[in-house]
Amino acid sequence: MSSQPAPAPELATIVIGYRAPAEIVGAVRSLREQSVATDILVVNSGGGDIGALLRRHGLDVAFVEFEERLYVGAARNRGIERTRAPYVAFLADDCRAAPGWVERRLARHKAGAPVVASAVINSKPQNLVACAAHLSLFMRRLPGLPEEQAIRYGASFERGLFARHGLYDETMATGEDSEFLLRLPAELKPAWDGDIRTVHLNETRILRLLIDQYQRGTNYGREMHRLSGKSLRKIARDVLRQHRPARQLAMAGLSGDELIQTLRAMPILRLSLLAKAAGVLMAADSRDKSVIAPLSRHGLRP
């Protein structure tokens, strides 16, 4: 008696990489290990031979490679165009899908949510530098936050939304996800689900953290000035003030040993915010230059 073919996955996950980074192997494996299958497509730009990297690690998954660098919006779009599953999600190469990532997304979509946002958790919750890095990047996406305090990123989508509302802006170095979400009507605001968790590989070395925050600040200052019209000085002041809400959000969104470690990391967080604010101020000297990429190599928000 012949066995029935496995049903096609209902979620396509587009894994985005730049220059075929080694970390992308872990991202793909985290998807392969999910309890519910997802259709995986790796989109790599900037060269590096992603196919050879995947084969070396025994990963037989679909991929598409571009020699030129693609901004994240373009990489997202190439993935959307090349997949067919009814729902679409994205994963950065420096992230991992925690157990239940696919299953929980599909459950929320099938319960009626066209757009489902997710939380981000720390890869090294016992490391003080990693705790500071995580809080600086994801203070509004901690898993225990109530929905009124959470910012709705890391979203998966009902595929039909892209036909009705267009694809991502391919010209933006960062912020393409914000721009797309702003195009959606209010009834399509992402549903928050703190139980859908993406693991972010946070920096554990303080010098690398400060360099990364400086570079992120340069990009952030440029984009915020363009979108809001605020002066760079005002944007930098706002960055420096983030340590107060960061502490409050940590207490709302974390618990146990991870909360204790994160509170111990607050002095490092202040240093990282100083570095980011310095980067914001330097955006004035880089507005006419190509984007200064953060150390994560791309601007994809987990």
C-alpha positions as CSV (number, residue, x, y, z in Angstrom):
1,M,0.0,0.0,0.0
2,S,1.5,3.3,-1.0
3,S,1.8,6.0,1.6
4,Q,0.1,9.3,1.2
5,P,2.3,12.3,0.3
6,A,2.9,14.8,3.1
7,P,0.7,17.8,2.9
8,A,2.4,21.0,1.6
9,P,3.5,23.3,4.4
10,E,1.1,26.2,5.2
11,L,3.8,28.6,6.2
12,A,6.8,29.7,4.0
13,T,9.7,31.1,6.0
14,I,12.2,33.2,4.1
15,V,15.7,33.2,5.7
16,I,17.6,36.3,4.8
17,G,21.4,36.4,4.7
18,Y,24.2,38.7,3.4
19,R,27.4,37.2,2.1
20,A,26.5,33.7,3.2
21,P,27.3,34.0,6.9
22,A,28.0,30.9,8.8
23,E,25.3,31.7,11.3
24,I,22.6,31.1,8.7
25,V,23.1,27.4,9.2
26,G,21.7,27.6,12.7
27,A,18.8,29.6,11.5
28,V,17.9,27.0,8.9
29,R,18.3,24.2,11.4
30,S,16.0,25.8,13.9
31,L,13.3,25.7,11.3
32,R,14.0,22.2,10.3
33,E,13.6,21.1,13.9
34,Q,10.1,22.6,14.3
35,S,7.3,20.3,15.2
36,V,5.3,21.6,12.3
37,A,7.0,21.8,8.9
38,T,7.6,25.1,7.1
39,D,8.6,25.7,3.5
40,I,12.1,27.2,3.8
41,L,13.7,29.5,1.2
42,V,17.1,31.1,1.8
43,V,17.6,34.4,0.1
44,N,21.3,35.5,0.1
45,S,22.8,38.5,-1.5
46,G,26.3,39.9,-1.8
47,G,27.9,36.6,-2.9
48,G,29.5,34.0,-0.7
49,D,28.1,30.8,-2.3
50,I,25.2,30.0,0.0
51,G,24.6,26.8,-1.8
52,A,28.0,25.4,-1.0
53,L,27.6,26.4,2.7
54,L,24.2,24.7,3.0
55,R,25.5,21.5,1.3
56,R,28.5,21.3,3.6
57,H,26.2,21.2,6.5
58,G,23.8,18.7,5.0
59,L,21.0,21.1,4.5
60,D,18.9,20.3,1.4
61,V,16.7,23.5,1.3
62,A,15.8,25.8,-1.5
63,F,17.9,29.0,-1.9
64,V,18.3,31.9,-4.3
65,E,21.5,33.9,-4.5
66,F,22.3,37.4,-5.8
67,E,25.8,38.7,-6.3
68,E,24.7,42.3,-5.7
69,R,23.7,43.4,-2.3
70,L,20.0,43.6,-1.7
71,Y,18.4,45.8,0.9
72,V,16.1,43.7,3.2
73,G,12.9,44.9,1.4
74,A,14.2,43.5,-1.8
75,A,15.3,40.2,-0.2
76,R,11.9,39.9,1.4
77,N,10.2,40.5,-2.0
78,R,12.3,37.9,-3.8
79,G,11.3,35.4,-1.2
80,I,7.6,36.3,-1.4
81,E,7.7,35.9,-5.2
82,R,9.3,32.5,-5.1
83,T,7.1,30.8,-2.5
84,R,3.5,29.7,-2.5
85,A,2.4,28.8,1.0
86,P,-0.7,30.7,2.3
87,Y,1.3,32.4,5.1
88,V,4.7,34.0,5.0
89,A,7.3,34.6,7.7
90,F,10.9,35.9,7.8
91,L,14.0,34.9,9.8
92,A,17.3,36.7,10.0
93,D,20.5,34.7,9.8
94,D,21.5,35.8,13.3
95,C,18.3,34.5,14.8
96,R,16.8,31.1,15.7
97,A,13.2,30.0,15.7
98,A,12.4,28.8,19.2
99,P,10.3,25.6,19.6
100,G,6.7,26.1,18.6
101,W,7.5,29.1,16.4
102,V,5.7,27.7,13.3
103,E,2.9,25.9,15.1
104,R,1.9,28.9,17.2
105,R,2.0,31.3,14.2
106,L,-0.3,29.0,12.2
107,A,-2.6,28.6,15.1
108,R,-3.0,32.4,15.4
109,H,-3.5,32.9,11.7
110,K,-6.1,30.1,11.5
111,A,-7.9,31.7,14.5
112,G,-8.4,34.8,12.3
113,A,-5.3,37.0,12.6
114,P,-4.0,38.1,9.2
115,V,-0.8,39.5,10.7
116,V,1.0,37.9,13.8
117,A,3.9,39.6,15.6
118,S,6.4,37.8,17.8
119,A,8.7,38.3,20.8
120,V,12.5,38.2,20.9
121,I,14.5,36.3,23.5
122,N,18.1,36.5,24.5
123,S,20.5,33.9,23.3
124,K,22.8,34.4,26.3
125,P,20.6,35.4,29.3
126,Q,23.4,34.8,31.8
127,N,25.9,37.2,30.1
128,L,25.6,40.8,31.2
129,V,26.8,42.2,27.9
130,A,24.2,40.1,26.0
131,C,21.5,41.2,28.4
132,A,22.4,44.9,27.8
133,A,22.5,44.3,24.1
134,H,19.1,42.5,24.1
135,L,17.4,45.2,26.1
136,S,18.8,48.0,23.9
137,L,17.5,46.3,20.8
138,F,14.3,44.6,22.0
139,M,13.0,46.3,25.1
140,R,9.5,46.5,23.5
141,R,9.5,42.9,22.4
142,L,10.2,41.0,25.6
143,P,8.0,37.9,25.9
144,G,6.2,38.8,29.0
145,L,5.0,42.2,28.0
146,P,1.3,42.9,27.8
147,E,0.1,43.6,24.3
148,E,-0.5,47.4,25.1
149,Q,3.3,47.7,25.8
150,A,4.6,45.6,23.0
151,I,5.8,46.8,19.6
152,R,4.5,44.6,16.8
153,Y,7.4,43.4,14.7
154,G,8.7,40.0,13.7
155,A,5.5,39.5,11.8
156,S,4.1,36.7,9.6
157,F,1.5,37.5,7.1
158,E,-1.5,36.1,5.2
159,R,0.0,36.0,1.7
160,G,-3.0,37.8,0.1
161,L,-2.0,41.0,2.0
162,F,0.9,41.5,-0.4
163,A,-1.4,41.4,-3.4
164,R,-3.8,43.9,-1.9
165,H,-1.3,46.3,-0.3
166,G,1.9,45.9,-2.3
167,L,5.3,44.5,-1.5
168,Y,8.1,46.0,0.6
169,D,10.0,49.2,-0.3
170,E,13.2,48.0,-1.9
171,T,15.0,51.3,-1.7
172,M,15.1,51.6,2.1
173,A,18.3,50.5,3.9
174,T,16.3,50.0,7.2
175,G,12.7,50.4,8.3
176,E,11.1,48.7,5.4
177,D,8.9,46.6,7.8
178,S,7.7,49.8,9.5
179,E,6.8,51.4,6.2
180,F,4.9,48.3,5.1
181,L,2.9,48.0,8.4
182,L,2.0,51.7,8.1
183,R,0.4,51.0,4.8
184,L,-2.0,48.5,6.3
185,P,-5.4,49.6,7.6
186,A,-6.1,49.7,11.3
187,E,-8.0,46.4,11.3
188,L,-4.8,44.6,10.1
189,K,-2.7,45.7,13.0
190,P,-0.5,42.7,14.0
191,A,-1.7,40.5,16.8
192,W,0.9,40.3,19.6
193,D,1.9,36.8,20.8
194,G,4.6,36.6,23.3
195,D,4.6,32.8,23.1
196,I,6.0,33.0,19.5
197,R,9.7,33.6,20.3
198,T,12.6,34.3,18.1
199,V,16.1,33.9,19.6
200,H,18.5,36.7,18.8
201,L,22.3,36.0,18.9
202,N,23.4,38.9,21.0
203,E,26.9,40.3,21.3
204,T,28.8,39.1,24.4
205,R,31.9,41.4,24.1
206,I,31.5,45.0,25.3
207,L,33.7,46.6,22.6
208,R,31.8,44.9,19.8
209,L,28.5,45.9,21.4
210,L,29.6,49.6,21.5
211,I,30.7,49.5,17.9
212,D,27.5,47.9,16.9
213,Q,25.4,50.4,18.8
214,Y,27.4,53.3,17.2
215,Q,26.7,52.0,13.7
216,R,23.1,51.4,14.5
217,G,22.8,54.9,15.8
218,T,24.1,56.3,12.6
219,N,21.5,54.4,10.6
220,Y,18.8,55.2,13.2
221,G,19.6,58.9,13.2
222,R,19.4,59.1,9.4
223,E,16.1,57.3,9.2
224,M,14.4,59.1,12.1
225,H,15.4,62.4,10.7
226,R,14.0,61.6,7.3
227,L,10.8,60.2,8.7
228,S,10.1,62.6,11.6
229,G,12.0,65.7,10.7
230,K,13.4,65.8,14.2
231,S,16.9,67.3,14.6
232,L,19.7,64.8,15.2
233,R,20.3,66.4,18.6
234,K,16.7,65.8,19.6
235,I,16.9,62.2,18.4
236,A,20.2,61.6,20.3
237,R,18.6,63.0,23.5
238,D,15.6,60.6,23.1
239,V,18.1,57.7,22.8
240,L,19.8,58.7,26.0
241,R,16.5,58.7,27.8
242,Q,15.7,55.1,26.9
243,H,17.4,53.7,30.0
244,R,14.4,54.6,32.1
245,P,11.6,52.9,30.1
246,A,14.1,50.0,29.5
247,R,14.2,49.2,33.2
248,Q,10.4,49.4,33.5
249,L,9.9,47.2,30.4
250,A,12.4,44.7,31.7
251,M,10.5,44.4,34.9
252,A,7.3,43.9,33.0
253,G,8.6,41.5,30.4
254,L,11.1,39.3,32.1
255,S,11.2,37.3,35.3
256,G,13.5,35.1,37.5
257,D,17.2,34.9,36.9
258,E,17.0,36.6,33.5
259,L,15.4,39.7,35.1
260,I,18.1,39.8,37.8
261,Q,20.9,39.6,35.3
262,T,19.2,42.2,33.1
263,L,18.9,44.7,36.0
264,R,22.6,44.0,36.8
265,A,23.4,44.9,33.2
266,M,21.9,48.4,33.3
267,P,25.2,50.2,33.6
268,I,26.3,48.5,30.4
269,L,23.0,49.5,28.8
270,R,23.8,53.1,29.5
271,L,27.1,52.8,27.8
272,S,25.5,51.3,24.8
273,L,23.0,54.1,24.6
274,L,25.8,56.6,24.8
275,A,27.4,54.9,21.8
276,K,24.1,54.8,19.9
277,A,23.5,58.5,20.6
278,A,27.0,59.3,19.3
279,G,26.2,57.5,16.2
280,V,23.0,59.5,15.8
281,L,25.0,62.7,15.9
282,M,27.4,61.4,13.3
283,A,24.6,60.7,10.9
284,A,25.0,64.4,9.8
285,D,28.3,63.4,8.2
286,S,27.0,60.3,6.5
287,R,23.6,61.3,5.0
288,D,25.0,61.3,1.5
289,K,27.0,58.1,1.9
290,S,25.9,54.5,1.4
291,V,24.4,52.9,4.5
292,I,26.8,51.9,7.3
293,A,25.6,48.4,8.0
294,P,25.4,47.2,11.6
295,L,27.5,44.2,12.6
296,S,24.5,42.0,11.9
297,R,25.3,42.6,8.2
298,H,21.7,43.5,7.3
299,G,18.8,45.5,8.6
300,L,16.3,42.7,9.0
301,R,14.4,43.1,12.2
302,P,13.9,39.7,13.9
